[in-house]
Amino acid sequence: MECDNRLAGLYMDRLMTEENIERARQCGLWDYEESKVDIRLLRMAEAFGVYMGYANDREYLSVGQEVIVRTADMAEGISPNWLSYSEAAGMIAYLMETYGKDMVFANSKDVNRLETVYGKSFAELYHEWGKWNIQKLEEAGIDVDTLAKLY
């Protein structure tokens, strides 16, 4: 399998078992022409699953460098340190598209300032990002209903 990014390629080679390739095909993540999965869409799909609660009760490494088991209760009072790496990358993309790259980079060092900078709580931004992520998946031709059934 070929991938433009060497580290992403190593990750994909390990991740893409025949079963996972079939799942990628079922929900539209597979690029038949290139014979590979679009890693950006894959990460968005992973984040979709976490956001929607399909990954509840599963362990993951958070951006806070802790192994966490996501629960349904965590979604309401979500903390920046509880995000999966896929969620964090998606939120940064959302903030950059919505508020501009310069604003995001100028204010990225202190997550405690999010409400001051964006005028919204982290939970509000998180839920806005979740809706944005679903919209972006659908715009890319991903069938989110099929994707949801694969979790």
MARGUPA-291962 format. One record per residue (C-alpha): y, z, x; residue in one letter. Coordinates in steps of 0.1 Angstrom, whole numbers, always signed. Layout:
<atoms>
{v = Y w = Z u = X residu = A};
...
</atoms>
This chain:
<atoms>
{v = +0 w = +0 u = +0 residu = M};
{v = +34 w = -9 u = +14 residu = E};
{v = +65 w = +12 u = +10 residu = C};
{v = +100 w = +7 u = +25 residu = D};
{v = +104 w = +44 u = +34 residu = N};
{v = +77 w = +56 u = +59 residu = R};
{v = +75 w = +92 u = +46 residu = L};
{v = +75 w = +80 u = +10 residu = A};
{v = +47 w = +55 u = +19 residu = G};
{v = +26 w = +83 u = +34 residu = L};
{v = +31 w = +103 u = +2 residu = Y};
{v = +22 w = +74 u = -20 residu = M};
{v = -9 w = +65 u = +0 residu = D};
{v = -22 w = +100 u = -6 residu = R};
{v = -11 w = +102 u = -42 residu = L};
{v = -22 w = +68 u = -55 residu = M};
{v = -58 w = +73 u = -63 residu = T};
{v = -74 w = +47 u = -86 residu = E};
{v = -69 w = +72 u = -115 residu = E};
{v = -32 w = +76 u = -107 residu = N};
{v = -27 w = +38 u = -103 residu = I};
{v = -42 w = +33 u = -138 residu = E};
{v = -18 w = +60 u = -152 residu = R};
{v = +11 w = +43 u = -135 residu = A};
{v = +1 w = +10 u = -151 residu = R};
{v = -3 w = +26 u = -185 residu = Q};
{v = +33 w = +39 u = -187 residu = C};
{v = +51 w = +11 u = -168 residu = G};
{v = +56 w = +26 u = -134 residu = L};
{v = +34 w = +0 u = -116 residu = W};
{v = +51 w = -31 u = -102 residu = D};
{v = +23 w = -58 u = -104 residu = Y};
{v = +42 w = -83 u = -83 residu = E};
{v = +46 w = -59 u = -54 residu = E};
{v = +13 w = -41 u = -61 residu = S};
{v = +29 w = -7 u = -58 residu = K};
{v = +46 w = +20 u = -78 residu = V};
{v = +84 w = +23 u = -79 residu = D};
{v = +88 w = +57 u = -62 residu = I};
{v = +122 w = +63 u = -78 residu = R};
{v = +108 w = +58 u = -113 residu = L};
{v = +78 w = +79 u = -103 residu = L};
{v = +101 w = +108 u = -93 residu = R};
{v = +120 w = +104 u = -126 residu = M};
{v = +87 w = +104 u = -145 residu = A};
{v = +76 w = +136 u = -127 residu = E};
{v = +110 w = +153 u = -135 residu = A};
{v = +106 w = +141 u = -171 residu = F};
{v = +73 w = +159 u = -174 residu = G};
{v = +87 w = +192 u = -160 residu = V};
{v = +118 w = +190 u = -182 residu = Y};
{v = +98 w = +183 u = -213 residu = M};
{v = +75 w = +213 u = -206 residu = G};
{v = +44 w = +192 u = -199 residu = Y};
{v = +41 w = +209 u = -165 residu = A};
{v = +43 w = +244 u = -178 residu = N};
{v = +17 w = +268 u = -164 residu = D};
{v = +13 w = +247 u = -132 residu = R};
{v = +24 w = +257 u = -97 residu = E};
{v = +50 w = +237 u = -78 residu = Y};
{v = +73 w = +243 u = -48 residu = L};
{v = +108 w = +248 u = -59 residu = S};
{v = +140 w = +238 u = -41 residu = V};
{v = +144 w = +276 u = -36 residu = G};
{v = +113 w = +273 u = -14 residu = Q};
{v = +92 w = +294 u = -37 residu = E};
{v = +59 w = +285 u = -53 residu = V};
{v = +67 w = +289 u = -90 residu = I};
{v = +48 w = +285 u = -122 residu = V};
{v = +72 w = +271 u = -148 residu = R};
{v = +71 w = +287 u = -183 residu = T};
{v = +86 w = +276 u = -216 residu = A};
{v = +110 w = +306 u = -214 residu = D};
{v = +124 w = +294 u = -181 residu = M};
{v = +139 w = +262 u = -196 residu = A};
{v = +166 w = +281 u = -215 residu = E};
{v = +178 w = +302 u = -186 residu = G};
{v = +170 w = +277 u = -159 residu = I};
{v = +182 w = +285 u = -124 residu = S};
{v = +191 w = +260 u = -97 residu = P};
{v = +165 w = +276 u = -74 residu = N};
{v = +137 w = +270 u = -99 residu = W};
{v = +141 w = +232 u = -99 residu = L};
{v = +113 w = +210 u = -86 residu = S};
{v = +124 w = +186 u = -60 residu = Y};
{v = +122 w = +157 u = -85 residu = S};
{v = +144 w = +175 u = -109 residu = E};
{v = +170 w = +183 u = -82 residu = A};
{v = +171 w = +147 u = -70 residu = A};
{v = +175 w = +136 u = -106 residu = G};
{v = +203 w = +160 u = -113 residu = M};
{v = +222 w = +149 u = -82 residu = I};
{v = +219 w = +113 u = -94 residu = A};
{v = +231 w = +123 u = -128 residu = Y};
{v = +261 w = +142 u = -115 residu = L};
{v = +270 w = +114 u = -91 residu = M};
{v = +269 w = +88 u = -119 residu = E};
{v = +288 w = +111 u = -144 residu = T};
{v = +313 w = +128 u = -121 residu = Y};
{v = +314 w = +106 u = -90 residu = G};
{v = +299 w = +109 u = -56 residu = K};
{v = +330 w = +124 u = -40 residu = D};
{v = +332 w = +152 u = -65 residu = M};
{v = +295 w = +160 u = -61 residu = V};
{v = +296 w = +160 u = -23 residu = F};
{v = +328 w = +180 u = -21 residu = A};
{v = +312 w = +207 u = -43 residu = N};
{v = +276 w = +207 u = -33 residu = S};
{v = +275 w = +237 u = -10 residu = K};
{v = +278 w = +264 u = -37 residu = D};
{v = +257 w = +261 u = -69 residu = V};
{v = +275 w = +292 u = -82 residu = N};
{v = +307 w = +270 u = -86 residu = R};
{v = +291 w = +245 u = -109 residu = L};
{v = +307 w = +260 u = -141 residu = E};
{v = +341 w = +260 u = -124 residu = T};
{v = +338 w = +225 u = -110 residu = V};
{v = +321 w = +207 u = -140 residu = Y};
{v = +333 w = +230 u = -168 residu = G};
{v = +297 w = +236 u = -179 residu = K};
{v = +270 w = +261 u = -172 residu = S};
{v = +240 w = +250 u = -151 residu = F};
{v = +218 w = +252 u = -182 residu = A};
{v = +242 w = +228 u = -200 residu = E};
{v = +242 w = +204 u = -170 residu = L};
{v = +204 w = +206 u = -168 residu = Y};
{v = +199 w = +197 u = -205 residu = H};
{v = +224 w = +168 u = -202 residu = E};
{v = +206 w = +156 u = -171 residu = W};
{v = +172 w = +157 u = -190 residu = G};
{v = +186 w = +135 u = -218 residu = K};
{v = +201 w = +112 u = -192 residu = W};
{v = +168 w = +110 u = -173 residu = N};
{v = +149 w = +100 u = -205 residu = I};
{v = +176 w = +73 u = -212 residu = Q};
{v = +173 w = +59 u = -176 residu = K};
{v = +135 w = +58 u = -179 residu = L};
{v = +137 w = +39 u = -212 residu = E};
{v = +163 w = +15 u = -197 residu = E};
{v = +139 w = +8 u = -169 residu = A};
{v = +112 w = -2 u = -195 residu = G};
{v = +92 w = +30 u = -192 residu = I};
{v = +74 w = +40 u = -225 residu = D};
{v = +82 w = +77 u = -225 residu = V};
{v = +58 w = +83 u = -255 residu = D};
{v = +30 w = +69 u = -234 residu = T};
{v = +42 w = +88 u = -204 residu = L};
{v = +42 w = +120 u = -224 residu = A};
{v = +6 w = +115 u = -235 residu = K};
{v = -5 w = +111 u = -198 residu = L};
{v = +5 w = +147 u = -190 residu = Y};
</atoms>
